[in-house]
Amino acid sequence: MTRLNCCVVIPTYNNARTLKGVINGVLEYTDRVIIVNDGCTDDTANILEGYPQLEQIRLSNNTGKGIALRLGFQHAVKLGFEYAITIDSDGQHFPDDIPVFLKALEQEDNKNLLLIGARNMDHSTVPKNSSFGNKFSSFWFWVETGIRLRDTQCGYRMYPVKQLQNLKFHTKKFEFEIEAIVRASWNGTLVKNVGVKVHYDETDRVSHFRPITDFVRISILNTVLVTIAFFYIKPRDLYRKLKKKGVKRFLVEDFLHSDDSPKKKAFSIALGVFIGLTPLWGLQTVIVLFLAVLLRLNKVIAFAFSNVSFPPFIPFILYVSLVLGNWVLGQDFLLTSEDISGNFELIQHLKAYVVGSMVLSTFAALLFGMVGYIFLSIFDSKKIVIGNG
């Protein structure tokens, strides 16, 4: 704990029956403990009087777990700590798992690390609603960050508090634990699971999670985070990667040398071209990234080919779409000199344009997908031969 500059933060609200056991268990490993009394109205204050040697933050009113954790982190940074292990005060976590976090941190080269305890959610003592909630949360975390975790809801964690101090958080209650790991990941923090034990003793444990209210708050948060991810984070990351590597290196490393199969890459090309040519101006990036994630395709390839309708090509795409649309609808289409001079009104030809753009996008997607598959299959077979040689 000393060498890694780590402390333990214990947020607590009306868990007097289990709090003392949790504190005593933690003290077997460290006295670097910060306890946040989040406006408790039970016997918590009297219990904490027995631990004057520990750092204590007392709030006059209950503010929510998110605020309690944020205040604990701020105090940890103020005391000079770089990491904080958070443990719930309801007795579900085992203090003897503290070394698990420390060992994982020591073994990881990237010290900008956030560790989340991974519980055995199939254990008989784990409530069914907790198991469902964890799967729900883990799915959305994957959508928002591209990272797959076994457990995203466990409160037993190690936060790199020094790295998090410059991030802005907006949530106050249980949903903070989701917002924290998503925003930390977006900021370059490595988020991983470590296995921990868990025990739910319903006789002593007091849960303050409100199934309906808190689930709604979490759902609203995920809606906001998904929107930010697809409209800003994912395009930003792809742009940064392209800018850092350059076009040639980007194509070679992220396109040709990707571990995805030629078939998967070809479908990614087809998806990108299809979305790029459809009349979804302004939404093409977010739609193609969403579908690539949903269909488990290559996001980099799909995004790259969705830019097929870049500005110099737009007049050509509009013209071909109009020609195809009028042909499908059995109408004559003639582009006059007056149209070319700048008086052309697309709204008059909207139906033909929409129909034609769908025909064009479908045909182009099939063509690019098939050509891409043939090329990538040849390249992949050559790579195998060279590798075997």
C-alpha positions as MATLAB code, in Angstrom:
seq = 'MTRLNCCVVIPTYNNARTLKGVINGVLEYTDRVIIVNDGCTDDTANILEGYPQLEQIRLSNNTGKGIALRLGFQHAVKLGFEYAITIDSDGQHFPDDIPVFLKALEQEDNKNLLLIGARNMDHSTVPKNSSFGNKFSSFWFWVETGIRLRDTQCGYRMYPVKQLQNLKFHTKKFEFEIEAIVRASWNGTLVKNVGVKVHYDETDRVSHFRPITDFVRISILNTVLVTIAFFYIKPRDLYRKLKKKGVKRFLVEDFLHSDDSPKKKAFSIALGVFIGLTPLWGLQTVIVLFLAVLLRLNKVIAFAFSNVSFPPFIPFILYVSLVLGNWVLGQDFLLTSEDISGNFELIQHLKAYVVGSMVLSTFAALLFGMVGYIFLSIFDSKKIVIGNG';
ca = [
       0.000    0.000    0.000;
       2.826    2.400    0.867;
       4.993    1.642   -2.142;
       2.097    1.955   -4.588;
       0.813    5.083   -2.803;
      -2.643    3.587   -2.303;
      -5.403    4.072    0.252;
      -8.841    2.570    0.920;
     -12.047    4.602    0.634;
     -15.153    3.305    2.414;
     -18.397    5.154    1.612;
     -21.138    4.248    4.069;
     -24.794    4.982    4.584;
     -26.766    3.266    7.368;
     -24.745    0.039    7.379;
     -24.043    0.052   11.108;
     -24.499   -3.715   11.444;
     -21.671   -4.534    9.045;
     -19.483   -1.405    9.079;
     -17.293   -2.341   12.047;
     -16.445   -5.749   10.582;
     -15.494   -4.171    7.253;
     -13.246   -1.553    8.886;
     -11.532   -4.102   11.114;
     -10.943   -6.351    8.115;
      -9.387   -3.519    6.124;
      -7.174   -2.506    9.078;
      -5.499   -5.913    8.914;
      -3.952   -4.719    5.637;
      -3.597   -0.949    5.998;
      -4.425    2.044    8.171;
      -4.549    4.303    5.104;
      -8.319    4.489    5.254;
     -10.771    7.263    4.358;
     -14.333    6.766    5.575;
     -17.131    8.886    4.104;
     -20.176    9.052    6.402;
     -22.852    9.942    3.856;
     -25.389   11.436    6.258;
     -25.988    8.238    8.237;
     -28.934    8.278   10.649;
     -28.236    4.980   12.425;
     -25.436    4.114   14.886;
     -22.655    4.756   12.357;
     -21.387    7.943   14.042;
     -20.909    6.143   17.367;
     -19.061    3.290   15.649;
     -16.713    5.686   13.870;
     -15.819    7.354   17.175;
     -13.857    4.185   17.910;
     -11.528    4.878   14.956;
     -10.090    8.354   15.597;
      -6.865    7.407   13.794;
      -8.654    7.135   10.439;
      -9.473    9.936    8.003;
     -13.188   10.663    8.201;
     -15.519   12.822    6.126;
     -18.928   13.435    7.633;
     -21.792   14.779    5.518;
     -24.820   16.282    7.240;
     -27.268   14.896    4.671;
     -27.320   11.815    2.477;
     -25.997   12.871   -0.941;
     -25.647    9.552   -2.731;
     -22.807    7.092   -3.329;
     -21.439    9.037   -6.282;
     -20.911   12.213   -4.283;
     -19.469   10.244   -1.356;
     -16.930    8.545   -3.616;
     -15.974   11.780   -5.359;
     -15.371   13.504   -2.015;
     -13.329   10.518   -0.871;
     -11.227   10.672   -4.037;
     -10.663   14.406   -3.678;
      -9.493   13.879   -0.108;
      -7.209   11.034   -1.200;
      -5.546   13.251   -3.818;
      -5.216   16.023   -1.251;
      -3.353   13.582    1.026;
      -1.037   12.657   -1.831;
      -2.419    9.248   -2.787;
      -2.403    8.054   -6.409;
      -4.786    5.106   -6.063;
      -7.836    4.358   -3.945;
      -9.412    0.965   -3.371;
     -13.147    1.317   -2.745;
     -14.956   -1.284   -0.663;
     -18.649   -1.287    0.215;
     -19.606   -1.195    3.876;
     -22.449   -3.746    3.623;
     -20.160   -6.744    4.110;
     -20.454   -8.251    0.641;
     -16.737   -7.738   -0.112;
     -13.823   -9.516    1.543;
     -10.967   -7.274    2.740;
      -8.541  -10.145    2.143;
      -8.954   -9.434   -1.596;
      -7.095   -6.122   -1.195;
      -3.781   -7.806   -2.162;
      -5.446   -8.988   -5.398;
      -5.737   -5.373   -6.574;
      -2.215   -4.492   -5.466;
      -0.701   -7.493   -7.231;
      -2.606   -6.719  -10.444;
      -1.360   -3.127  -10.357;
       2.230   -4.254   -9.814;
       2.087   -6.664  -12.733;
       0.552   -4.193  -15.191;
       2.978   -2.084  -17.247;
       0.340    0.589  -17.777;
      -0.055    2.236  -14.369;
      -2.958    4.371  -15.603;
      -5.170    1.514  -14.539;
      -8.686    1.150  -13.136;
      -9.494   -2.275  -11.742;
     -13.004   -3.589  -11.127;
     -13.688   -6.646   -9.015;
     -15.265   -9.464  -11.013;
     -17.708  -11.426   -8.900;
     -18.967  -14.921   -9.540;
     -22.449  -13.881  -10.597;
     -23.571  -17.522  -10.703;
     -23.040  -17.899   -6.939;
     -26.171  -18.988   -5.082;
     -26.121  -15.907   -2.824;
     -26.130  -13.410   -5.703;
     -29.628  -11.925   -6.229;
     -31.128  -12.503   -9.673;
     -31.711   -8.788  -10.231;
     -27.999   -8.111   -9.579;
     -27.004  -10.695  -12.183;
     -29.337   -9.171  -14.779;
     -28.264   -5.632  -13.936;
     -24.614   -6.575  -14.368;
     -25.204   -8.093  -17.812;
     -27.194   -5.020  -18.818;
     -24.460   -2.664  -17.607;
     -21.625   -4.680  -19.160;
     -23.348   -4.679  -22.544;
     -23.694   -0.897  -22.613;
     -20.145   -0.418  -21.369;
     -18.971   -2.490  -24.343;
     -21.091   -0.386  -26.738;
     -19.695    2.839  -25.263;
     -16.031    1.828  -25.057;
     -15.519   -1.342  -27.099;
     -14.190   -3.087  -23.962;
     -15.685   -6.372  -22.796;
     -15.776   -6.913  -19.033;
     -17.283   -9.667  -16.933;
     -18.438   -7.296  -14.205;
     -19.019   -3.551  -14.402;
     -21.170   -3.035  -11.315;
     -19.011   -4.352   -8.506;
     -18.211   -1.605   -5.994;
     -14.926   -3.251   -5.041;
     -12.485   -1.322   -7.236;
      -9.135    0.391   -7.524;
      -9.313    3.881   -8.997;
      -6.306    5.883  -10.267;
      -7.569    8.938   -8.378;
      -4.736   11.188   -9.485;
      -5.582   10.499  -13.140;
      -9.286   11.074  -12.564;
      -9.006   14.432  -10.838;
      -9.194   16.432  -14.077;
     -12.269   14.624  -15.415;
     -15.737   16.114  -15.067;
     -18.463   13.886  -13.633;
     -22.149   14.757  -13.531;
     -23.798   11.923  -11.592;
     -24.409   11.727   -7.857;
     -25.699    8.297   -6.957;
     -25.074    4.664   -7.943;
     -24.775    5.548  -11.616;
     -21.514    7.370  -10.875;
     -19.692    4.040  -10.845;
     -20.723    3.550  -14.480;
     -19.941    7.096  -15.553;
     -16.525    6.909  -13.885;
     -15.322    3.816  -15.752;
     -16.684    5.016  -19.116;
     -15.147    8.495  -18.900;
     -11.888    7.064  -17.539;
     -11.698    4.681  -20.502;
     -12.404    7.521  -22.940;
      -9.553    9.454  -21.313;
      -7.020    6.657  -21.906;
      -7.253    4.772  -18.605;
      -6.983    0.996  -18.937;
     -10.072   -0.637  -17.389;
      -9.800   -4.315  -16.413;
     -11.400   -6.932  -14.183;
      -9.780   -8.860  -11.328;
     -11.468  -11.791   -9.660;
     -12.856  -11.200   -6.153;
     -15.058  -13.086   -3.735;
     -18.556  -11.915   -2.829;
     -21.121  -12.780   -0.186;
     -24.664  -11.471    0.165;
     -25.993  -11.886    3.694;
     -29.546  -10.580    3.543;
     -29.894  -10.733    7.353;
     -27.297   -8.018    7.992;
     -26.905   -6.385    4.600;
     -28.785   -3.147    3.928;
     -29.072   -2.232    0.258;
     -30.029    1.307   -0.732;
     -30.349    0.537   -4.432;
     -33.857    1.469   -5.609;
     -34.661   -0.915   -8.487;
     -37.002    1.353  -10.458;
     -35.612    4.826   -9.745;
     -31.943    3.901  -10.002;
     -32.487    1.721  -13.066;
     -34.145    4.695  -14.799;
     -31.228    6.950  -13.810;
     -28.740    4.399  -15.148;
     -30.716    4.026  -18.398;
     -30.738    7.797  -18.922;
     -26.993    7.914  -18.247;
     -26.319    5.137  -20.777;
     -28.421    6.961  -23.370;
     -26.296   10.072  -22.901;
     -23.017    8.132  -22.919;
     -23.920    6.167  -26.058;
     -24.799    9.413  -27.836;
     -21.480   10.978  -26.835;
     -19.609    7.812  -27.818;
     -20.996    7.620  -31.352;
     -21.121   11.307  -32.155;
     -17.788   12.292  -30.621;
     -15.585    9.659  -28.933;
     -15.424    6.993  -31.648;
     -14.924    9.455  -34.545;
     -12.317   11.260  -32.400;
     -10.403    8.057  -31.705;
     -10.428    7.008  -35.348;
      -9.255   10.459  -36.415;
      -6.467   10.428  -33.811;
      -5.321    7.019  -34.973;
      -5.344    8.105  -38.614;
      -3.490   11.331  -37.802;
      -0.903    9.559  -35.668;
      -0.140    6.776  -38.124;
      -0.723    8.486  -41.428;
      -2.916    7.111  -44.191;
      -0.495    4.454  -45.476;
       0.435    2.998  -42.098;
      -3.189    3.212  -40.956;
      -4.381    1.198  -43.956;
      -1.625   -1.405  -43.618;
      -1.868   -1.963  -39.852;
      -5.557   -1.421  -39.164;
      -6.997   -2.549  -42.460;
      -4.836   -5.183  -44.118;
      -3.172   -6.600  -40.988;
      -6.304   -6.697  -38.884;
      -6.995  -10.102  -37.307;
     -10.487  -10.102  -38.795;
     -11.222  -12.578  -41.574;
     -11.493  -11.428  -45.220;
     -15.230  -12.136  -45.028;
     -15.691   -9.893  -41.999;
     -13.604   -7.142  -43.575;
     -15.595   -7.380  -46.798;
     -18.895   -7.035  -44.915;
     -17.408   -4.031  -43.097;
     -16.497   -2.457  -46.453;
     -19.990   -3.116  -47.784;
     -21.607   -1.601  -44.688;
     -19.442    1.522  -44.891;
     -20.132    2.071  -48.586;
     -23.858    1.447  -48.160;
     -24.256    3.940  -45.304;
     -21.918    6.426  -46.980;
     -24.085    6.600  -50.109;
     -27.498    6.612  -48.457;
     -29.291    9.964  -47.951;
     -28.421   10.171  -44.262;
     -26.336   13.333  -44.376;
     -24.977   14.308  -40.971;
     -25.818   10.946  -39.404;
     -23.657    8.616  -41.472;
     -20.779    8.410  -38.972;
     -22.877    7.629  -35.928;
     -25.060    5.134  -37.843;
     -22.167    3.231  -39.393;
     -20.336    2.997  -36.059;
     -23.483    1.875  -34.263;
     -24.190   -0.833  -36.848;
     -20.548   -1.936  -36.911;
     -20.638   -2.420  -33.141;
     -24.057   -4.077  -33.232;
     -23.087   -6.464  -36.053;
     -19.572   -6.995  -34.615;
     -17.868   -5.791  -37.770;
     -14.607   -3.894  -38.147;
     -15.391   -0.323  -36.992;
     -12.233    1.153  -38.554;
     -12.948   -0.269  -41.996;
     -16.656    0.557  -41.901;
     -15.931    4.138  -40.841;
     -13.231    4.607  -43.492;
     -15.462    3.437  -46.348;
     -18.462    5.415  -45.090;
     -16.527    8.498  -46.186;
     -16.945    7.473  -49.817;
     -19.244   10.482  -50.215;
     -16.604   13.101  -49.464;
     -17.212   16.576  -50.950;
     -15.605   16.243  -54.429;
     -17.736   13.166  -55.137;
     -21.067   14.545  -53.877;
     -22.195   16.131  -57.213;
     -21.438   12.867  -59.035;
     -23.294   10.816  -56.389;
     -26.315   13.141  -56.567;
     -26.425   12.964  -60.359;
     -26.112    9.167  -60.542;
     -28.747    8.776  -57.811;
     -31.165   10.999  -59.703;
     -30.586    9.147  -62.979;
     -31.098    5.754  -61.325;
     -34.123    6.949  -59.362;
     -35.903    8.338  -62.399;
     -35.063    5.193  -64.360;
     -36.556    2.969  -61.641;
     -39.657    5.182  -61.434;
     -40.012    5.217  -65.212;
     -39.490    8.970  -65.487;
     -37.377   11.023  -67.844;
     -34.593   13.071  -66.320;
     -32.653   15.733  -68.165;
     -30.198   18.080  -66.487;
     -30.508   21.464  -68.171;
     -27.975   24.275  -68.387;
     -30.190   26.268  -66.016;
     -29.941   23.508  -63.439;
     -26.175   23.438  -63.776;
     -25.953   27.209  -63.344;
     -27.207   26.914  -59.772;
     -31.016   26.943  -59.896;
     -31.402   23.210  -59.480;
     -33.818   22.373  -56.620;
     -33.317   18.895  -55.249;
     -36.604   19.002  -53.354;
     -38.458   18.726  -56.677;
     -36.661   15.458  -57.364;
     -36.544   14.165  -53.765;
     -38.461   10.939  -54.406;
     -36.266   10.013  -57.348;
     -33.128   10.907  -55.394;
     -34.060    8.751  -52.390;
     -34.949    5.759  -54.582;
     -31.857    6.190  -56.715;
     -29.514    6.608  -53.764;
     -30.787    3.349  -52.233;
     -30.229    1.553  -55.540;
     -26.774    3.078  -55.897;
     -25.764    2.331  -52.298;
     -26.935   -1.279  -52.567;
     -25.160   -1.902  -55.868;
     -21.966   -0.150  -54.725;
     -21.967   -2.017  -51.412;
     -22.212   -5.364  -53.199;
     -19.524   -4.387  -55.712;
     -17.062   -3.012  -53.157;
     -17.752   -5.906  -50.790;
     -17.089   -8.576  -53.446;
     -13.987   -6.856  -54.838;
     -12.721   -6.305  -51.312;
     -13.296   -9.948  -50.406;
     -11.377  -11.171  -53.464;
      -8.481   -8.791  -52.841;
      -8.329   -9.504  -49.103;
      -8.507  -13.266  -49.646;
      -5.530  -13.083  -52.026;
      -3.608  -10.871  -49.603;
      -4.471  -13.157  -46.677;
      -3.299  -16.291  -48.526;
      -0.008  -14.574  -49.437;
       0.475  -13.538  -45.823;
      -0.005  -17.155  -44.706;
       2.480  -18.436  -47.285;
       5.069  -15.833  -46.239;
       4.459  -16.653  -42.584;
       4.893  -20.382  -43.141;
       7.989  -19.759  -45.209;
];
